[in-house]
Amino acid sequence: MPASFRTWCTVSFSALRSNLRTLRRSAPRGTRVLAVVKDNAYGHGLVPVARALSRAGCEEFGVAFASEGAELRQAGIREPILILGSSLPPEFPTALTHRLTVTLSSLQEARELARAAEKARVTALVQAKLDTGMNRLGAKPTEFQHLLSFILHHPRLELAGTFTHLACAGSDPKFTRRQMEEAWILPTHPRRHYANTAAALSRLPYPHTHVRPGLGLYGLDPRPAGRAPLRPVLSWKSRILVVRRVRRGETVSYGATFRAPRDLMVATVATGYADGLPFSLGNCGHALVRGRLCPILGRVTMDMTLLDVTSLAAARRGEEVIWIGRSGTKNRTAADLAREAGTIPWEIFTRIAPRIPRLYS
Ligand SMILES: *Cc1c(COP(=O)(O)O)cnc(C)c1O
């Protein structure tokens, strides 16, 4: 990679394809994959990731909002694209122009969209969402039935499918069973889906036409003791800017929150919270340098972070630092960083700043 990069990510298409195959294998034969590429493909890069998945045979895509779908269409993606979020009326023209499928959670949304479709003299593709306990989007069962019948009787609305979303698919089988008992009213035609990564990998025994994985495609099994053979897709690297000796008793970084218990070698690394490295990793996170786990010392700053490199024989200015990825025999995942930062891997991925270059191979 160009030596001028201070911090950068690499994204492996072969790992992405391998994860797609793994997720396919855990679904019944014939189940199609709606790849969730919302929010810049979880920070991996919307268009490159969707193109790679499309070439690998992925049937459909899910985005967060209409403009992401438009970006995919402009990049030549022709598969069905479902807007997973709730769209506002000013976004309907974009959805209609680009043949994006709009998620409907209420009769109000359906009426608004029908009006926009009439005005544009087109038919809107829609999927009706049922709320089975997430209480975020979706209609409750009674309104859902009205919503379905409104859609089926409206000449400007075409029902492309129905779905629900699970709140604890990987962690709470009882809660999940209750959600799926409510979901029996979802028609199976033309599409019916409920399975995020955790549900897809758990092979839940409810009929569906599609699985809807996000995190699994990017290489992580979100289930507490999950061991699916997924491969990390993204690595996140940086470089050492400065190496210095810090004497016993001296402090490090803002707020002087770390005091050296003995003489230490400290490296200043070119990544900070403006790059998406969580501030909460201060004094508790780690990075890999030359295959060794090095602790973060003191607070993470805006574009630099300090590492204890005492265990390395002479760390050098310009040397590679791995936040996520492999170094020697050791590997760090977004889940490792998330645990240290007190967050979840989805947040680690999606907060890697857009300014950081992504290199695809
Ligand atoms: C984000 C999202 C998914 C993917 O979830 P993962 O846990 O990342 O697999 C699936 N369905 C909906 C509705 C989502 O919003």
The ligand as an SDF file (V2000), in Angstrom:
LIG
                    3D

 15 15  0  0  0  0  0  0  0  0999 V2000
  -29.1700   -4.4510    9.9380 C   0  0  0  0  0  0  0  0  0  0  0  0
  -30.2670   -5.3480    9.6510 C   0  0  0  0  0  0  0  0  0  0  0  0
  -30.0270   -6.7010    9.3440 C   0  0  0  0  0  0  0  0  0  0  0  0
  -28.6680   -7.3520    9.4320 C   0  0  0  0  0  0  0  0  0  0  0  0
  -28.3500   -7.6680   10.7680 O   0  0  0  0  0  0  0  0  0  0  0  0
  -27.0120   -8.4420   11.1760 P   0  0  0  0  0  0  0  0  0  0  0  0
  -27.1830   -8.7210   12.6180 O   0  0  0  0  0  0  0  0  0  0  0  0
  -25.8700   -7.4930   10.9200 O   0  0  0  0  0  0  0  0  0  0  0  0
  -26.9280   -9.6560   10.3390 O   0  0  0  0  0  0  0  0  0  0  0  0
  -31.1130   -7.4710    8.9530 C   0  0  0  0  0  0  0  0  0  0  0  0
  -32.3590   -6.9480    8.8930 N   0  0  0  0  0  0  0  0  0  0  0  0
  -32.6160   -5.6620    9.1970 C   0  0  0  0  0  0  0  0  0  0  0  0
  -34.0120   -5.1480    9.1240 C   0  0  0  0  0  0  0  0  0  0  0  0
  -31.5940   -4.8230    9.6040 C   0  0  0  0  0  0  0  0  0  0  0  0
  -31.8600   -3.5550    9.9230 O   0  0  0  0  0  0  0  0  0  0  0  0
  1  2  1  0
  2  3  1  0
  2 14  2  0
  3  4  1  0
  3 10  2  0
  4  5  1  0
  5  6  1  0
  6  7  2  0
  6  8  1  0
  6  9  1  0
 10 11  1  0
 11 12  2  0
 12 13  1  0
 12 14  1  0
 14 15  1  0
M  END
$$$$
